[in-house]
Amino acid sequence: MLMLVLIAVAVLGLDAPAPLGAQTLYRYRDENGVLVFTDRRPPDGQDFEERELAPTGEPGEVQLLNREIDGGTQLVARNTFYAPVEVAWELAATENVSTDAPASGSMLVPARADRELMTLRRADPALPMRFEYEFRYLLGSPDAVHAPDEPYRLPYALASSHAVSQAFPDIFTHADPASAHAYDFAMPVGTGIYAARDGIVVEVASDYFEAGLDPSVDGPRANIVRVLHDDGTMSLYAHLNWNSIRVVPGQRVRRGEHIADSGNTGFSSGPHLHFVVQRNDGGRLVSVPIEFAGAGRTSVTPRRGDRPVAY
């Protein structure tokens, strides 16, 4: 999830992160004898095995912490992502609060860092203080400018090709700004996926097994790798196969490095790779147009129906 909205009531002291829960994996053979792995309980009457999976890696998060000081508290944003995040906040109901800070604002919090947002003090030192706040965050700096040194490498094996099933301007499910310039490459489950550009891995999801056509339910259930580039933009590789991701947050990957295998997870009607480059555009993620490397140091902009070869 790239954006989070919370409402919290201040409690003096330092908040601790909540533990992540395990997920249940179900394993069974369908009517055709195919071995199925899924996170959804099989239908009644189906023989299956189940086991608990501990979450993998250390997913990043953003917290607002209340740090006690003499006569009040400091509101501190903590970012554990390996990428900067833009945090926007707003004070809601307050009781006995005095502060010189504005009631709302935004701040860029660097990767793996804390930043003080405001100091709140008791207007009457003899009375308790209470306040509520709302905040949201978005990965990436709003100052990012897309400036790659060379065209992107197609994200599959060299000399291979795969059909483009969706690309700008012919879009079907890529109707929002975050995906308008995304590419869908149709490919069998298990196809090797290779980094299209150098960068730092900032987000990984690898615990999902199934696909569906309900965006609200299935959209967040895609296995992904997100890579932050030196210019502040980010590449997203989505619908990856379960248990195939070879990278972890904080790892630097090189162009052409094998990072995962393709799959069919999340909001998906069939096996494919969803690849897009995005930037933070003033509080929302937007996709950017890109070019891929072609033969003889040329660049190509594939369209739906093309089968571009990776160079």
Steps between C-alpha positions, in 0.01 A plus 500: 500500500645837402271732686364468851247714685474473877325683778671471835455632852819624660642301790820628661792266452646319200275272298626154404421333166243225502620149409418371155264206481568169328313383191351156437613305192264230365635224274285256301453333161211613282275281285771485232767390745677838491666599826347826626645742756257762629431733792125436473343203673403229246131409459335256737578139418841578350795324664778744577803573714555829677788678672573842640742727316690766688520828308822528299747785519451822693235706323535874536249713681438855614391576856413818684646474847426711807826575680455636852681821588476734797153655491377325187591275211674501164323348200767305310475324162702178480575359154643146481483477119821501295353797314392851596132548577283808486294523819194727523325555832212692653407560861138425576330546837723650771463561872736720703752517215738785425728500195660747263488244216225512233214255542588323176802458278726262314863398525743278311646240735825344373545124476543323834469823699292686759380858456325723753173639362396724787520563873181508706487634854234520768329839496429452871784297655269375773256332258543200269548552129319308228503522122414297193682502169467360153791422272578344167822418321625426153825338390740718308604863487276754323823651362581187295561563129506203264848505344631151413852475359388259228183326380361236736588136446196288419433310825547145370783282369727633227405397145152394616174674415150516647177649372390839631140450610446855623690826447436871462292634326290181470411437863229291660578461869775767507254786532652685796806732495711249692472240222415691179851446359540145634581198284341157532710220353319168454726214608474157664521469877863448600658717231813671631464873576810719477565850633440763232721757674737531798351595834422420863221257586254689720192278508436126462179297532542127450237312702204479260391210279183583308352744254152650464301767323384710796738799517413585859561144625761365261694820426695502828575127465756524219858396565724793410849643497545878507840651418607859571729654236766766551276770347227433759260313268395142573446188290224258594498132398163343586304170493817305582500132589487392862832401658701617197617846612879507538548848644427671833440862605824693522677289238656676201419330171674544168350528155448147368502330842253213546263630768192272485280282279176602334170380639128562512426660837276785605263684263576296190308311232797288390875448540694816420749758625382852578790743470481874562723791602343747742580820688343694785312789339403721793333234712394248236685237301506555125652283230751641255560413131809285446705356215663158483834408347472362147744352251812694415476755782156610383203560728149360459157588638296180466127506434229243564557194284876552459752235607811704588829311532716563807849639427 
